Amino acid sequence: NGVAERFIRTLKEQLLWVQRFDTVADLLVALHTFRQQYNQQWLVAKHNYCTPAVARLRLTTELAA
């Protein structure tokens, strides 16, 4: 639960509380952009300062081996 709560906090602090969206479509575009940026660029301490995409790749590679 803590991991999900931390992600939601990051989403609020970095996107939802700092931008205003005129339409739902604008919000959806911003959410998709944030998700892409978070997964590909954000360094997460819990993953030894790797991005979520790298951590996911490592986990799935380990499980497949």
N, C-alpha and C positions, 0 to 999 in steps of 0.2 A: 504494500500500500504506500509506503514511504516514497518509492521511486515514482509512482504515478502522481502523488501529491506534489513532489518536487517539480515534475515536468509541468503540471498545471500552474504552479507558482511562477515558473520561468515564463510560460506562455503569457500569463497575465502581466508580469513585470516588463517584459520585452515587447509586447505587441498590444494587448487589449487595453492596458491602462495608458498607453502613450499615443495611440492613434484613434482617430474618430472615423467611423465608416458611414458613408451616406446611404449605401444600399447593402443588402445581403450579398449581392454579387461581389462587391468590393471586399467585404469581410471574407468571403470564401477564397478569393484570390490571395489575400494576405495570409490566410491560414495555410493554404497550400505552399506558398512561398516560405513561410516560417518553418513548416514541416520539412521541406527540402533543405533549408539552411541548417536546421537543427540536426537532422540526420547525417548530413554530409560535412559540416564544418564545426559543430559545437563539440568542444572537448569536455567530457564528463568525468569527474573525479572517480566515481564509482567504477568506471571502466578503465582505470589506470590512465586517465587523460587521453583516451581514444574517442573517436566519434561513435555515435550509436551504430552507424553503418558498419564500421570496422569491428566493433564488439559483436554485432550480430553475425558477421561473416566468420569471425573466429569461433563463435559458439557453434554455428552450424557445421563448420569444418571439423571441429572436435567431435561433435555428435556423430558425424558421418564416418569418422575413422574408427 
